[in-house]
Amino acid sequence: MISFLPVGGGNEIGANCFYLNLNGNGIILDCGIHPQKTGFESLPKFELLENKSTDYVLITHAHQDHIAALPFLIKKFPHLKIYSTPQTRALAELTLHNAVSILKKEISDEQFEFYSHDEVDLLIKMINYNEYEKEFLLQSFHQNKDANVVANFYDAGHILGSAGILLDNNGYKIFYTGDINLSNQAIQTSAFLPKTKVDTLILETTYGATDSSKLFSWQKEAERFAKEANMILTSGGSVLIPVFALGKLQELLATIWLLMQKGKLSPVDIFTGGIGTKINRVYDYNRYVVNRVDKEFELSSIPQNDYTQLNSPDDLFKNPSIVLASSGMMIKGTTSYDLAKRFLLRRNSAIFTVGYMDENTPGYKIANSRKGEKIFLDESDKAIEVKCEIKNFRFSAHAKREELISIVKKLKPENVILVHGDLEAINWMGKEILSNFKGTKVHSTICCKEIVL
């Protein structure tokens, strides 16, 4: 029997964690926290696994919504064997240590058992790693040959080390896309897909509800960005770009520098800082062993200033500058949130958003505000008048909805399980698949509800 159980995530973006039982071999796909929830609410529902066979954990990439709950899972099930790509393992060392610090700031619940930096160090040593498209065996621990699974990672094109996962159990093939991107970014190339038909496809749906005419190519969006940025910079203003420290920072930093090199963007000081600087080094170190647009390009070759070394944040306004700061959704307590409160009050400066914003975040409020409007970033704060320019761009690291449909067309699955999207996204994808692929069964997912294949 083959079954699929969303332990977290499913019909939302956050706390991604999916349990597969392949004839008794229990495999967990990803193990993230929900970025908009705290404490126990932010974790997958691990109690659903207590009476199930649990053998392996496979991690697609090192973003918090896919990996940050892994230490909690291993505390509960220390026997689990963990696999990722080498790059995800290297990035996990940085992101999980960073998560320790963030969680301790955010959570005051005395019942909540934190993990320590020492536990993270031990956990990293436990992660087995495999390169792209090199098979590895997930052998059944239950003396059942029918439960053996051959696994394979495929470059998902999302961030460094991101992977789709192909599982083969006695000829029955399952492919989990993870977060997948089918277009080149500035650094990452597009995803590689298996060259085989699969029986079940577990498909992300992030942009399922987004009209693709609003999602331009990376190059076209870069040119639009340069045009808007030049208007601010040449008038003496500065631009704040909230970014995720992993992935978006590296891609936007490369994009901005290449625009300056081509003479399309005013050459001004670039400010970065925090964990993103360490992540840049992992990107550079791995440039020859992964798929890259330009393997010779190094992020360390870009002149950067560290915003953590400023005497005052107001120094950012003395001369025109571009500031890349996390978090990407301007969550309260992060650098981008603190800087946004200053940028909002500057008439000649701007905040440029560059990606997805959850509706419950300060970033969403700012992205959807207008000049002259008063907004509350947090209930405990005073209203802030928006005096700066607000511009929204979509530098997407996820596939467009038509590209997701093309995955279904190529892999020809009998079953499609839709995950990692809101209700509208999943509904659009489901309807489109049912209309275009007769005989294909489509399953939407709800946390805790098992699907038997």
N, C-alpha and C positions, 0 to 999 in steps of 0.2 A: 504494500500500500504506500502511496505517496500523498503527503498532506502538507499544507502551507498554513502557518499561523502568524499573523501580525502581532508581535509582542509589544511593539511601539510603532508610531508612525502609521503608515498605511494611507488613510484618507486625509493626511496633512503633511506639512513639511517640518519634520522635527522628530527626535527620538526614534530614528529609523532603526528597526530591529525586527528581523523576520526569521521565523523558525521553519525549517524544512525537515520532514522525516521521510527518508528514502529507504523504505523496507527495513526500518529499525535503526538506520544511521542518522543521528540527530545533528543537523548542521544549522548553525546560526549565522545569518547574513547581516553584518553590520551591528553596531551597538552604540547608538548615539543618545545624547540628551536633547531635550526640547529647549531651544534658546529663549523662548518666551515664558517659560515656567521655572519655578524654583523648587528646591527640596525634592521630596519623594515624587511630586507631580511631574518633575522634569525627566524622570527615569522611565525606561520601558518597564512593563509589568512582569518582572522576573518570576513572580510567584506562579505564572502560567506554565513555567518550565519545570516546576518541582517534581512532577510525576511523569516527566517525559525523558526519553533517552537523549542525553546531551553529550556530544563527542567533539565537535569542532566549531570554531568561530572563524569566519572569513570576512576580512575588512576590505571594503572597496577603496576607501581613501581617508585622509586624515582630517577632514572637516569635523567640527564638534558634533554636528547632528548625525554623524555616522560612526564616531569612535569614542567620544568622551565618557560614555557609560561603561566602557570595557573594563576599567578597574573594579567597578561595582559588581559586574557580572562574574569576574574571576574570583572575587572575594567569596561569592556565593557558590560558585562551581569551579573550584581550583583545579579540577582535573582536565578542563577543556584545553584542547590544543588549538593554537592561534596561527593563522596564516595571513600574510599580506604581501604586497610587492616590497622590494628593498627600499624604495623611495618613501612609501607610506610608513614603513617602520622608522626611517630616519626622521621624518616629519612628526610622527607620533611622539617621539621623545621630546620635541619642543612643545607641541600643542597640549599634551597631557600634563606636563609640568606647569604650563601656563594655566590650564584649567584648575589645577589645585589652588592656585592663588586666587583666581576669580571666584570659585565656589565658596571659599572661606570668607570672602568679602560679602557675598550676596546672601548667604544662608546663616540664620541665627538659631535654627531649630536644633536643640540639644540632642534630639533623638537621631539626627541625621549623621550617619557614620561617614566621615570624610576619608579619602585615601591620602597617603602621605607621599612626599617626594621620593622617599626610599622605596615605597611600594611601586611607584612608577618605574624607577630604575630596574627593579626586579621584573616587572611586567614586560618591559621592552626586551629584556634578555629572553623572555619566553616566546616572543613572536618569531615564528619561522617565516622565511621569506622566499618567494619564487619570482623569477623574472617573467615578463610577458611571453605567452605562447610556449611555455615549457610545462608539460603535464606533470602533475604530482598526485599521488594516491592518498585518498582519505579512506584508510582501511577500517573496516568495521571492528569494533572492540568486543563484538558479541559473537564471535566465531561463526558469522553468517556471511558467506561469500556473496550472497545475493545483495548484501547491503554495501559492498565496496563501491566507492565512487572515485572516478578519475576527474580531477579538477584542472582548470586552466584559466589564467588571467589574460584579459585582452585590454589594450590601452583604451581607456574611455574618453581621452581627450579633454577631460574636465579641468584637472589640475595635475601637477607633477605626481606621478605614481598612481593616479586614479585608474581603477580597473573595473571592467565588466567581468562577470564570473560565469564560465561554462562548466556545468556539472553533468557527468555522464554515468548513469547507474544502469549497467547491463543494457546499454543501447538507448535507454530513455534519457533524452537530453533536456536540460533546463538551462536557460541563459538569463542571468540577472544583470540588467544594464548598469545598476548603480546610478550615479549622476553622470550622464553621457552628453557629449557635445560632438556634432558632426560637421563643424566648421572650424577652420583655423583661427586661432587667436594671434596675439603678437609673438608669443613664445611657443605655446602648445599647438601641435597639429591636431587634426580631426581624429575621431575615434577609429579603431580597427574592430571589425565585427567578425565573428566566426564564419568560416566558409562551409557551413553545414546547416541543414534544416534542423530545427529544434522542436521538441514536443510542447514545451511550456516556456513562455516568455514572461519574465517579471519586469515590467516596463515603468520607468519613471515618467511622470506627466507634468512636470513643473510648469511648462508653458502651454499646456493643453487648452487653457482658456484665453490665451493671448493671440490676437490677430497678428499673423506673421508680417503683414505689411508695416507694422509698427516696430519690427525688429530688423534693423539694417545690418548689412555685413559689417564686420569689424573695421575694415578700411574706410567704408563710407561714414560710419559713426565717428571714427577718429578725425576725419576731415571736418565734420560738423562740430565736434568738440573743439578743434583748433580754432575755427572761426569764432565761436562764442568766447573761448578763453582769451583770444587776442584782444577782443573788445574790452575785457576787464583789465588785462595786464597792461595794455598800452595807455590806459587812463590812470594808471598808478595803483590799481587795486590788486588784491590777492585772491586766490581760489582755493577753497577747502574741498577736498574730495574724500568722503568717507569710504573706506575700503575694508574688505576682509583681509586680515594680515596674511592669510594663506591663499594664494591664487590670484585674487583680484589685484592686490598690491603689486605683485610681480608683473602681471600683464599690463596694468596701467602705467607703471613706471617705465617699462620698455616702450609702450606706445608713445608716451609723452617725449621720451628721449629721442626716439626715431623721428618724430614730428619736428623736433628742434633741429636735428641733424639735417633734415631735408629743407629747412628754412620755412616750414609751414607754421611754426609756433614760436612766439617770442622767447628768446633764451633768457630765462629767469632762474633764480634759485629754486631748487627742489628740496623739500623737507620730508624726511621719513623718520621712523624711529620704532622703538619697542621690539617685540618679538619678530616683526616683519623683516627686520635687518638680518636676523639669524636665519630666517627662512630663505632669504635671498642667497645666502651662502650654500644652502642645500641645493637650490636650483642650479647654481653655477657648478657645483661639484659633480652633479649628475648629467651635465649637458651632453656628454658624449655617449651615454649609455641608454638614453631614451629618445623617443621621436621628438624632434625640435624643428621649428621653422628655420632657425639658423644656429647650428651647433657651436659656432665660434663666438656667438654673442654672450657677454657676461654682464650681469646686473651690477657687479662690483665696479665695472668700468664707467658707470654713470656717476657724475659728481652729485653727491647728496649731502645735505646738512641734517643734523640730528635735532629734532624739535625738543627732545628731552633735555638738551644742553642749553636752551635759551634762558636768559635771565628772566624774561617775562614773555608770555604768549603774545603780548602786544608788539613785540619785536617783529612778528610776522607781517606787520602792516607798514613797517618803515620803508621797505622796498617791495616792488611787485614780486610775488612768489606763488608757487604751487605747493600745497600741503597734502600729502597722502597719509591719512590717519585712520586707525581702526577704533571702533567697530564699523562695519559696513552699514548697519542699520541705526547707528548713533545711539546705542543702548546707554542708558543712564550710568554714569560712573566711568565711561570709557573716554579716551582722549578725543575722539571725534565729537562726542556729545559736549564735552567741556569747551572745545574750540568752536563748535557750532553756535553756542550761546554768545560768543564774542563776534563771530562773523555775521550773525543775523543783524547786529546793530551797526554794521559798516556799510554805508550807502554805495561806496564805489567798489566793494568786493562781492564775492559770489560763493555759493555752495553748489557744487555740481554732484548730483547723485548719479551712480553709474551701474546700478543693478537692481535686483529684486528687493522690495521693502515689505515686510510683514505689516499688516494693517494696525497692529497693536504697538508699533514702535515709534519712538520720536522721529526716526528717519522718515517714516511714512507721512507724519504730520508736516514735516519740513518740505518734503518733496511735493506735497499737494497744497502748499500755501502760496499766497500771492503777496507781492510787495504792498506794504501798508496795512496788512492784516495782522491781528494780534493772535498769538497762539500760545497754548499751554503745553510745554514739552513734558511736564510732569505735574501731577495734581498738587504736589507740595511746593512747586515753584510759582513765581509770579508770571503773569502773561508777558510775552516778549513781542514787541512790534517787529515785523519783518521789514528791514530796511535794505538788505542786500538783495542781489539778483539770485533767483533759484532756477537752475536749469537741470533737466532730467535727461539722462542718456541711458542706453541699454547696451552695455558691453557684456553680452551674454556668454556664460560658460556652460549653458544648457542647450540642448537641441530644440529647434522650433517644432511646432506640433506636426507639420507636414514631414519633417525629418524623422520624427518618432514613428509616424505611420509607415515611412519607408523601411524602418527596421522590421516591422511586421511583414511587409511585402518580401523582404529579403530572406528572413529566417523561417517564414511559413509555419508558424506554430499552430497547434490545434487548440491550445489554451493561452489566453493572455491575462495576466494578473496585473491590474493597474495600481501603482503605489506612488508615493511622493508627490502629491498634488492635492489641491483643494477640491471640493465637490464639483464646482463648475468645470475644472480642468478634466477631472475623471469622467464626467458626463459627456463632454465633447469628444474625448478620445474613444470612449466606449461606443458611442453612437456611430462615429466615423469607421471604426473597425468592423462593427456589425454590418454596416452598409456596404463596405467594400470587400470584405473577406467572408464569403458565405461558408458556413460550417464551422467557423472559428468561435469558440466559446470565450466570452469575456467575463472576468470576475472583478468586481470592485472590492475594495478591502475595508474592513472595519477592525479596529484594534480588538483583540480577544476572540474574534470570530474565525473559526478554522474553515479552510477550504480543502476538500478531499478531491484529489485528481484521479 
